[in-house]
Amino acid sequence: MQRSARNRTITLTDSEAHRYASLCQRAYSPGMGSAVIRADAFDVLPALPAGSVDLLIADPPYNLSKVYGGSAFQKMSEGDYAAFTRAWLEAARPTLKPTASIYVCSDWRSSMVIGNILGDYFTVQNRITWQREKGRGARKNWKNAMEDIWFATASPKNYTFNAGAVMTRRRVIAPYRMDGAPKGWMEQENEKFRDTYPSNFWDDITVPYWSMPENTDHPTQKPEKLYARLILAGSNPGDMILDPFAGAGTAAVVAKKLGRGFLCIEREEAYCALAQKRLETAQEGGAIQGYAGGVFWERNTLAAQRKSGV
């Protein structure tokens, strides 16, 4: 397939795919540090050290029939999907510290199953809904433009939540002044902004597409900006992030850029290779589109794009 000259999608030649895949670990070994492991999560999770993970980010297959690389996930009955969800949660739970946070991605159908089951193992703190403006509309239904992320914690009260690290910079429509001075807002590059605490509805996320340098051909790739919010809120520098369904490696890349450790598990060789290529170019402190100057900017804010350099 011929791509546009402006298309920035990350691709691999056959030789690159082989080389990057060879860099992936095939199993966990004690003391290995940060790594992408090419294996099935159910084989790797029992080998991980107990109580070693500060933050679990999971993007399991939604209960939809979909092809992922060389294999396919087939839609299950609700009961079978619930059993699948319990199985991977029970495998991952021993790896978590007593203070760990858990974020699990879902669509609207799988959300109903995952939200209920999470409460059997952890304290469910909230449900985040984020707007994913991508895809065509439906003729006989509403366009599916939202996804959920369930936020749970191993402890009801003792967990990390860095609210100040995930402030959102929003445009001010009606700026208020007191004695002629801005009240609660600032002006930057001829635009007026206010920093606000994060809510559980995120409408500033852009799903990766062809002109973004983080884009790959993975069919359900999560945006770096999305995971940056989860990692900054739910962990501290040097903490360990676990992603048992790593896909093209977004959690690993963002963890590296933000100075966290990571163990990411992905069974598809092609996606592991993409993750390794992305990691090769990622630098600690590297740019994340939409996150700059210590705040998250609204979608398509030009000032943020200039500051982030992407």
C-alpha positions as CSV (number, residue, x, y, z in Angstrom):
1,M,0.0,0.0,0.0
2,Q,1.4,3.4,-1.0
3,R,1.3,5.9,1.8
4,S,1.3,9.7,1.6
5,A,4.6,11.4,1.9
6,R,3.2,13.2,5.0
7,N,2.1,9.9,6.6
8,R,4.1,9.5,9.8
9,T,2.8,6.0,10.7
10,I,5.5,3.9,12.2
11,T,6.2,0.9,10.0
12,L,8.8,-1.8,9.9
13,T,10.7,-3.5,7.0
14,D,11.0,-7.3,7.2
15,S,14.5,-7.0,8.5
16,E,13.6,-4.4,11.1
17,A,10.7,-6.5,12.2
18,H,13.0,-9.4,12.8
19,R,15.6,-7.3,14.6
20,Y,13.2,-5.5,16.9
21,A,11.3,-8.7,17.7
22,S,14.6,-10.3,18.7
23,L,15.1,-7.5,21.3
24,C,11.9,-8.6,23.1
25,Q,12.2,-10.9,26.1
26,R,10.5,-14.3,25.9
27,A,9.9,-14.7,29.6
28,Y,10.4,-12.9,32.9
29,S,13.7,-13.4,34.7
30,P,14.4,-12.0,38.2
31,G,16.0,-8.6,38.2
32,M,15.5,-7.9,34.5
33,G,14.2,-4.4,35.0
34,S,12.1,-2.6,32.4
35,A,11.2,-4.9,29.5
36,V,8.7,-5.8,26.7
37,I,8.0,-9.5,27.0
38,R,6.7,-11.4,23.9
39,A,4.5,-14.0,25.5
40,D,0.9,-14.7,26.7
41,A,0.0,-12.7,29.8
42,F,-1.3,-15.8,31.5
43,D,2.1,-17.5,31.2
44,V,4.1,-14.5,32.4
45,L,2.0,-13.0,35.3
46,P,2.5,-16.0,37.7
47,A,6.3,-15.6,37.4
48,L,6.4,-11.9,38.3
49,P,7.5,-10.9,41.8
50,A,4.7,-10.6,44.3
51,G,4.0,-7.0,45.5
52,S,6.3,-5.4,42.9
53,V,3.9,-3.3,40.8
54,D,2.8,0.2,41.7
55,L,0.4,0.8,38.8
56,L,-1.5,-1.6,36.6
57,I,-2.8,-0.3,33.3
58,A,-4.7,-2.9,31.3
59,D,-6.3,-2.7,27.9
60,P,-7.7,-6.2,27.5
61,P,-9.5,-7.2,24.3
62,Y,-12.9,-5.8,24.3
63,N,-15.6,-8.4,23.8
64,L,-15.6,-7.9,20.0
65,S,-14.4,-10.2,17.2
66,K,-11.3,-8.5,16.0
67,V,-8.0,-9.5,14.3
68,Y,-4.8,-8.6,16.2
69,G,-1.7,-9.2,14.1
70,G,-1.5,-12.9,13.5
71,S,-4.4,-14.0,15.7
72,A,-8.0,-13.2,16.3
73,F,-10.1,-12.5,19.4
74,Q,-13.6,-14.0,19.0
75,K,-16.6,-12.4,20.8
76,M,-17.7,-14.5,23.8
77,S,-20.9,-14.8,25.7
78,E,-21.1,-12.3,28.6
79,G,-20.5,-15.2,31.1
80,D,-17.3,-16.3,29.3
81,Y,-16.0,-12.8,29.0
82,A,-16.6,-12.4,32.7
83,A,-14.6,-15.6,33.4
84,F,-11.8,-14.3,31.1
85,T,-11.8,-11.0,33.0
86,R,-11.6,-12.8,36.4
87,A,-8.8,-15.0,35.2
88,W,-6.4,-12.2,34.2
89,L,-7.3,-10.1,37.2
90,E,-6.6,-13.0,39.6
91,A,-3.3,-13.6,37.8
92,A,-2.3,-9.9,38.0
93,R,-3.4,-9.2,41.5
94,P,-0.5,-10.9,43.4
95,T,2.0,-8.7,41.6
96,L,0.5,-5.5,43.0
97,K,1.7,-3.6,46.0
98,P,-0.9,-2.9,48.8
99,T,-0.8,0.8,47.6
100,A,-1.2,0.0,43.9
101,S,-3.7,1.7,41.5
102,I,-5.5,-0.1,38.7
103,Y,-6.8,1.3,35.4
104,V,-8.7,-0.9,33.1
105,C,-9.9,0.2,29.6
106,S,-13.2,-0.9,28.1
107,D,-15.9,-0.1,25.6
108,W,-19.5,0.4,26.6
109,R,-20.3,-3.3,26.4
110,S,-17.3,-4.7,28.2
111,S,-17.5,-1.8,30.7
112,M,-20.6,-3.3,32.3
113,V,-18.8,-6.6,32.9
114,I,-15.4,-5.2,34.0
115,G,-16.8,-2.6,36.4
116,N,-18.8,-5.1,38.3
117,I,-16.0,-7.6,38.5
118,L,-13.3,-5.1,39.6
119,G,-15.3,-4.4,42.7
120,D,-14.9,-8.1,43.8
121,Y,-11.1,-7.6,44.0
122,F,-10.4,-4.0,44.5
123,T,-12.0,-0.7,45.7
124,V,-13.5,0.9,42.6
125,Q,-12.9,4.7,42.9
126,N,-14.3,6.1,39.7
127,R,-15.1,5.5,36.0
128,I,-13.4,7.8,33.4
129,T,-15.1,8.3,30.1
130,W,-13.0,9.6,27.2
131,Q,-14.1,10.9,23.8
132,R,-12.5,9.0,20.9
133,E,-13.4,11.0,17.8
134,K,-12.5,8.5,15.2
135,G,-14.4,6.2,12.8
136,R,-17.4,6.6,10.6
137,G,-20.9,7.1,11.8
138,A,-23.6,4.4,12.1
139,R,-26.8,4.5,10.0
140,K,-29.0,2.7,12.5
141,N,-27.4,3.6,15.8
142,W,-25.5,6.4,17.5
143,K,-21.8,6.6,16.6
144,N,-19.7,4.9,19.2
145,A,-17.4,7.8,20.2
146,M,-16.7,7.0,23.9
147,E,-14.7,4.6,25.9
148,D,-14.4,3.9,29.6
149,I,-11.4,3.5,31.9
150,W,-12.2,2.0,35.4
151,F,-10.1,3.4,38.2
152,A,-9.6,1.0,41.2
153,T,-7.2,0.7,44.1
154,A,-5.8,-2.2,46.1
155,S,-6.4,-0.1,49.3
156,P,-9.5,1.9,49.9
157,K,-7.6,5.0,51.1
158,N,-3.8,4.4,50.8
159,Y,-2.9,4.9,47.2
160,T,-1.2,7.5,44.9
161,F,-3.2,10.2,43.2
162,N,-1.2,13.1,42.0
163,A,-3.9,15.6,41.1
164,G,-1.5,18.4,40.6
165,A,0.4,16.5,38.0
166,V,-2.6,16.1,35.7
167,M,-4.0,19.6,35.5
168,T,-5.8,20.6,32.3
169,R,-5.2,24.0,30.7
170,R,-8.5,25.2,29.2
171,R,-9.4,28.2,27.2
172,V,-11.2,30.9,29.1
173,I,-14.3,32.1,27.3
174,A,-15.4,34.8,29.6
175,P,-12.3,36.1,31.5
176,Y,-13.1,37.7,34.8
177,R,-11.0,40.5,36.3
178,M,-10.7,41.9,39.7
179,D,-9.2,45.4,40.0
180,G,-8.2,45.1,36.4
181,A,-6.1,42.0,36.9
182,P,-6.9,38.4,35.7
183,K,-8.7,36.3,38.4
184,G,-7.8,32.6,38.1
185,W,-6.6,32.7,34.6
186,M,-3.5,33.6,32.5
187,E,-2.7,34.8,29.0
188,Q,-0.2,33.0,26.8
189,E,0.4,33.6,23.1
190,N,-2.6,35.8,22.8
191,E,-4.9,33.1,24.3
192,K,-6.5,33.1,27.7
193,F,-6.2,29.9,29.8
194,R,-7.2,28.5,33.2
195,D,-5.6,25.4,34.8
196,T,-8.3,23.1,36.2
197,Y,-8.3,19.9,38.2
198,P,-9.1,16.8,36.2
199,S,-12.6,15.4,36.0
200,N,-13.7,11.9,35.0
201,F,-14.7,13.1,31.5
202,W,-11.9,13.7,29.0
203,D,-12.7,15.4,25.8
204,D,-9.2,16.5,24.8
205,I,-7.8,13.2,23.6
206,T,-6.8,12.6,20.0
207,V,-6.8,9.0,18.8
208,P,-3.5,8.4,16.9
209,Y,-3.9,8.8,13.1
210,W,-1.6,8.9,10.1
211,S,0.0,12.3,10.6
212,M,0.9,11.7,14.2
213,P,4.4,10.4,14.9
214,E,3.2,7.9,17.5
215,N,0.7,6.2,15.1
216,T,1.1,2.6,14.2
217,D,-1.1,0.1,12.3
218,H,-2.3,-1.5,15.5
219,P,-6.1,-1.5,15.3
220,T,-6.8,-0.3,18.9
221,Q,-3.7,1.7,19.8
222,K,-4.2,4.0,22.9
223,P,-2.9,7.5,22.7
224,E,0.3,8.5,24.6
225,K,-1.6,11.5,26.1
226,L,-4.2,9.2,27.5
227,Y,-1.7,7.0,29.2
228,A,0.4,9.9,30.4
229,R,-2.5,11.1,32.4
230,L,-2.9,7.7,34.1
231,I,0.8,7.3,34.8
232,L,1.3,10.8,36.2
233,A,-1.7,10.5,38.4
234,G,-1.2,6.9,39.6
235,S,2.6,6.7,40.1
236,N,5.8,8.5,41.0
237,P,9.2,8.6,39.3
238,G,10.9,5.3,39.5
239,D,7.7,3.3,40.2
240,M,6.9,0.1,38.2
241,I,4.1,0.0,35.7
242,L,2.6,-3.3,34.5
243,D,0.7,-3.7,31.3
244,P,-0.4,-7.3,30.5
245,F,-1.9,-6.5,27.1
246,A,0.7,-4.1,25.7
247,G,-0.3,-3.9,22.0
248,A,2.1,-1.5,20.2
249,G,3.7,-0.5,23.5
250,T,2.1,2.8,24.5
251,A,2.4,2.2,28.2
252,A,6.1,1.3,27.9
253,V,6.9,4.4,25.7
254,V,5.1,6.8,28.1
255,A,6.6,5.1,31.2
256,K,10.1,5.6,29.7
257,K,9.4,9.3,28.8
258,L,8.0,10.0,32.3
259,G,10.8,8.2,34.2
260,R,9.0,5.1,35.3
261,G,9.9,1.4,35.1
262,F,7.7,-0.9,33.1
263,L,6.9,-4.6,32.4
264,C,4.7,-4.9,29.3
265,I,3.5,-8.2,28.0
266,E,2.3,-8.8,24.4
267,R,1.9,-12.1,22.6
268,E,2.0,-10.8,19.0
269,E,5.5,-10.6,17.6
270,A,4.7,-7.7,15.2
271,Y,3.4,-5.5,18.0
272,C,6.3,-6.3,20.2
273,A,8.6,-5.2,17.4
274,L,6.7,-2.0,17.0
275,A,7.0,-1.4,20.8
276,Q,10.7,-1.9,20.6
277,K,11.2,0.5,17.8
278,R,9.1,3.2,19.6
279,L,11.2,2.6,22.7
280,E,14.4,3.0,20.8
281,T,13.4,6.6,19.8
282,A,11.7,7.5,23.1
283,Q,13.8,9.5,25.6
284,E,13.2,10.3,29.2
285,G,11.5,13.7,29.2
286,G,10.6,13.2,25.6
287,A,7.6,14.9,24.0
288,I,4.0,13.7,24.4
289,Q,1.6,15.4,22.1
290,G,-0.9,17.5,24.1
291,Y,1.2,17.5,27.3
292,A,3.7,20.3,27.7
293,G,4.9,22.6,30.4
294,G,3.6,20.2,33.1
295,V,-0.1,20.5,32.0
296,F,-2.5,18.8,29.6
297,W,-3.7,21.1,26.9
298,E,-7.0,21.1,25.1
299,R,-7.2,19.2,21.8
300,N,-5.8,21.2,18.8
301,T,-4.4,24.0,21.0
302,L,-1.6,25.4,18.8
303,A,0.4,26.7,21.8
304,A,0.7,23.2,23.1
305,Q,1.9,21.8,19.8
306,R,4.6,24.4,19.6
307,K,5.7,23.7,23.2
308,S,5.7,19.9,22.8
309,G,7.6,19.9,19.5
310,V,5.5,17.1,18.0
